[in-house]
Amino acid sequence: MFDWNDLRFFLELQRSGRLLTAAKRLNTTHSTVARHIETIEQSLGTALFVQHAQGYELTPSGHALLKHAEAMENVALLAQEEITQAIAPLGKIRLGVTEGIGIMFLTPRMSSLYERYPGLEVELVAVPRFVSILNREAEISIHLDRPNADLLITRKLTDYRLALYASPDYLARAPALRHRDELSHHNWIGYVDDLLFSEELLFLNNFCRTPNVIFRSTSVIAQQQAARAGLGIAVLPNYMAKGDPRLVRVLPEETIQRSYWISTRRELHKSVRLRVVWDFLLALCASEQDILLAQ
């Protein structure tokens, strides 16, 4: 019979796919991770992983063990949550978000949450990519696409609108821009196409069939800064750009609407600290519709 502690190493290698990454997350060495995996495999008498150039993948036996290992992990997390809440209510919660809404919308509005719950500690993972709930990168995640997974509870957080913005300096020296057909004569700022983490970000062609993109970034904040610096026209969320004194709305009638989705694992939805943050985010977005859906 293997040591149940070995399952931590099994789960981390399954989630990361690489020994070095798993070791870093567990604050140990890659040889230690490998040794624990080997111990489980010897105890069960079967291989759990097969190694490829891209990393480690589960064998059929590994997949069979995975559902039991995750179930055990969930029980341990719920026990820890129940005991922690009984001793010291609230605590730490990790929120995974994309940059725009995380940095430019949520962060400046978090103070009221701490005023109501001073024992709360929020870790905001704001990155230009998808933050995985299933791989334990966060306990709550806000997505551009609606996740489809049985283990998740998901609901729409809010709709929001995007529009065209440029600096006054750029518009002063650029060709005239009076209607949509003239957008093809202008410089554009956009995403790096082959690094897009969501098809929801493919919106330049909604405005211009052949945009002359001269600056690309995986970061919407970098795109905003590029627009402010006069490099060209950017498609930005109105909640980011509408109040920016260094940007001007271009062709105000041109706009698109997108959605944010919020999700968490089903077993965590009963957590007090998670529900505090979950309910705050939903209430905040509901109260700020004039900003999120600004025309």
C-alpha positions in Angstrom: 0.0 0.0 0.0 1.5 3.4 -1.0 1.7 6.4 1.3 -1.3 8.7 0.7 1.1 11.7 0.9 2.6 10.5 -2.4 -0.6 11.5 -4.1 0.4 15.2 -3.8 3.3 14.5 -6.1 1.1 12.5 -8.5 -1.5 15.3 -8.8 1.1 18.0 -9.3 2.9 16.2 -12.0 -0.4 15.5 -13.7 -1.3 19.2 -13.6 2.1 20.6 -14.6 3.2 17.9 -17.0 6.9 18.4 -16.1 9.0 17.2 -13.2 10.8 20.6 -12.8 7.6 22.5 -12.8 6.0 20.1 -10.3 9.0 20.3 -8.1 9.0 24.1 -8.1 5.3 24.2 -7.1 6.0 21.7 -4.3 9.1 23.5 -3.2 11.3 20.4 -3.7 13.6 18.8 -6.3 12.7 17.0 -9.5 14.3 13.8 -8.2 12.1 13.9 -5.1 9.0 14.1 -7.3 10.2 11.3 -9.5 10.9 9.1 -6.4 7.4 9.6 -5.1 5.9 8.7 -8.5 8.1 5.6 -8.7 7.0 4.6 -5.2 3.3 4.7 -6.2 3.9 2.8 -9.4 5.8 0.1 -7.6 3.0 -0.2 -5.0 0.3 -0.4 -7.6 2.3 -2.5 -10.0 1.6 -0.3 -13.0 2.9 2.7 -14.8 1.0 5.9 -14.2 2.8 8.2 -16.6 4.4 8.0 -20.0 7.0 10.6 -20.9 6.9 12.5 -24.2 8.9 15.4 -25.6 6.1 17.7 -24.5 6.1 16.3 -20.9 4.4 13.6 -18.8 1.0 12.2 -19.8 -1.2 9.8 -17.8 -1.5 6.2 -18.8 -5.0 4.5 -18.5 -4.0 3.4 -15.0 -3.0 7.0 -14.2 -6.5 8.2 -15.3 -8.1 5.6 -13.1 -6.1 6.8 -10.1 -6.7 10.5 -10.9 -10.4 10.6 -10.0 -9.7 9.0 -6.7 -6.8 11.2 -5.9 -8.8 14.4 -6.7 -11.7 13.1 -4.5 -9.3 12.7 -1.6 -7.8 16.1 -2.2 -11.3 17.6 -2.2 -12.1 16.0 1.1 -8.9 17.3 2.6 -9.5 20.8 1.3 -13.1 20.9 2.7 -11.9 19.6 6.1 -9.2 22.3 6.2 -11.7 24.9 5.2 -14.2 23.9 7.9 -11.5 23.8 10.7 -9.9 27.1 9.5 -13.3 28.9 9.5 -14.1 27.6 13.0 -10.8 29.0 14.3 -10.4 32.2 12.3 -13.2 33.1 9.8 -12.2 34.1 6.3 -8.5 34.0 5.3 -6.9 33.7 1.9 -8.7 33.4 -1.4 -7.0 33.4 -4.9 -8.8 35.1 -7.8 -7.6 34.5 -11.3 -8.6 37.2 -13.9 -7.5 38.6 -17.2 -5.5 41.8 -17.0 -8.1 44.4 -18.0 -10.9 43.7 -15.6 -8.5 42.5 -12.9 -6.2 45.5 -12.8 -8.2 48.3 -14.3 -11.7 47.6 -12.9 -11.6 45.3 -9.9 -8.5 46.4 -8.0 -9.5 50.1 -7.6 -12.9 48.9 -6.2 -11.7 46.3 -3.6 -11.6 48.6 -0.6 -15.2 48.1 0.3 -14.7 44.4 0.5 -11.9 44.8 3.0 -14.0 47.3 5.0 -16.7 44.6 5.5 -14.3 41.7 5.9 -11.0 42.8 7.5 -9.9 39.2 8.0 -9.9 38.5 4.3 -6.7 38.2 2.1 -7.1 38.2 -1.6 -4.4 37.0 -4.1 -5.2 38.5 -7.5 -3.6 36.6 -10.3 -4.1 39.1 -13.2 -2.4 37.6 -16.4 -3.1 37.7 -20.1 -4.2 34.1 -20.2 -6.7 31.6 -18.9 -6.2 30.8 -15.2 -7.2 27.2 -14.5 -9.5 26.4 -11.6 -9.2 22.6 -12.2 -5.4 22.8 -11.9 -5.7 24.8 -8.6 -4.2 28.0 -10.0 -7.0 29.9 -8.4 -10.2 29.2 -6.4 -12.3 31.7 -8.4 -11.6 32.5 -12.0 -13.0 35.1 -14.4 -13.0 34.1 -18.1 -13.8 35.5 -21.5 -15.3 32.2 -22.6 -17.8 30.2 -20.7 -16.0 27.1 -19.2 -17.6 23.7 -19.8 -16.7 21.3 -17.1 -18.8 19.2 -14.8 -16.6 20.0 -11.8 -17.3 23.7 -12.1 -20.1 26.1 -11.1 -20.2 28.9 -13.7 -22.4 31.9 -14.2 -22.2 35.1 -16.3 -20.5 37.8 -14.3 -21.4 40.7 -16.6 -21.5 42.0 -20.2 -19.2 44.8 -21.2 -18.6 47.0 -24.2 -15.5 47.8 -26.2 -14.9 50.7 -28.6 -12.2 52.4 -30.7 -9.7 54.8 -29.0 -6.7 56.8 -30.1 -4.7 59.8 -28.8 -5.4 63.4 -29.9 -1.8 63.6 -31.2 -2.3 60.5 -33.4 -5.6 61.8 -34.8 -4.1 65.2 -35.5 -1.4 63.8 -37.9 -3.3 60.8 -39.3 -5.7 60.7 -42.3 -9.2 62.0 -41.8 -11.5 59.6 -40.0 -15.2 60.4 -40.4 -16.7 57.0 -41.2 -16.0 53.2 -41.0 -14.6 52.9 -44.5 -11.6 55.2 -43.6 -10.4 52.9 -40.8 -8.3 50.9 -43.3 -6.1 54.0 -43.8 -5.0 54.0 -40.2 -2.5 52.3 -38.0 -3.8 49.7 -35.5 -2.8 48.3 -32.2 -3.8 44.7 -31.4 -3.1 41.3 -29.9 -0.4 38.8 -31.0 -2.6 36.4 -33.0 -0.7 33.2 -32.4 -0.7 33.8 -28.6 -4.4 34.5 -28.2 -5.9 32.6 -25.3 -9.5 33.2 -26.4 -11.2 33.7 -29.7 -13.2 36.4 -28.0 -10.2 38.6 -28.5 -10.4 38.4 -32.3 -12.3 41.6 -32.7 -10.1 43.9 -35.0 -11.9 42.5 -38.1 -15.2 43.5 -36.5 -14.2 47.1 -37.4 -11.8 46.8 -40.3 -11.3 44.0 -42.8 -7.7 44.7 -43.5 -6.3 46.6 -40.4 -2.7 47.8 -40.7 -1.5 46.5 -37.3 1.9 48.1 -36.4 2.0 47.2 -32.7 0.9 44.0 -31.0 0.9 42.8 -27.4 -0.5 40.0 -25.3 -1.4 42.7 -22.8 -4.4 45.0 -23.1 -2.8 47.4 -20.7 0.2 47.6 -23.1 -2.2 48.3 -25.9 -3.8 51.1 -24.0 -0.3 52.6 -23.3 0.5 52.3 -27.0 -2.7 54.1 -28.0 -1.9 56.9 -25.4 1.6 57.2 -27.0 0.1 57.9 -30.4 0.9 54.6 -32.2 -2.6 54.1 -33.6 -6.1 53.0 -32.9 -6.9 50.4 -30.2 -10.0 48.4 -29.4 -10.3 48.8 -25.6 -13.0 48.1 -23.0 -14.9 51.3 -22.2 -14.3 50.8 -18.5 -10.6 51.2 -19.1 -10.5 53.9 -21.7 -13.6 56.1 -21.5 -12.3 58.2 -18.6 -8.7 58.3 -19.8 -7.8 62.0 -20.5 -5.1 61.0 -23.0 -7.5 59.0 -25.2 -10.3 60.1 -27.6 -13.2 57.9 -28.6 -13.1 57.3 -32.4 -16.3 56.8 -34.4 -18.6 56.6 -31.2 -21.2 54.6 -33.0 -18.8 51.7 -33.5 -18.9 49.3 -30.5 -19.0 45.6 -29.7 -20.2 43.7 -26.7 -18.5 40.8 -24.9 -19.1 38.9 -21.6 -17.1 37.8 -18.5 -17.9 34.5 -16.8 -17.1 33.6 -13.2 -16.4 30.0 -12.1 -15.3 27.9 -9.2 -15.0 24.2 -8.3 -18.3 22.7 -7.0 -16.9 21.5 -3.7 -15.5 25.0 -2.9 -18.7 26.8 -3.5 -19.8 26.1 0.1 -16.7 27.9 1.4 -17.5 31.0 3.5 -14.5 33.0 2.3 -15.1 32.0 -1.3 -18.8 33.0 -1.2 -17.8 36.4 0.4 -15.7 37.2 -2.7 -18.0 35.5 -5.2 -21.0 37.5 -4.0 -19.0 40.7 -3.8 -17.9 40.4 -7.5 -21.4 39.7 -8.7 -22.9 42.6 -6.7 -20.1 45.0 -7.8 -20.6 44.2 -11.5 -24.3 44.6 -11.1 -23.9 48.0 -9.5 -21.4 49.2 -12.1 -23.4 48.5 -15.3 -23.2 52.1 -16.4 -19.4 51.8 -16.6 -19.2 48.2 -17.9 -21.8 48.8 -20.6 -21.0 52.4 -21.3 -21.8 53.5 -24.8 
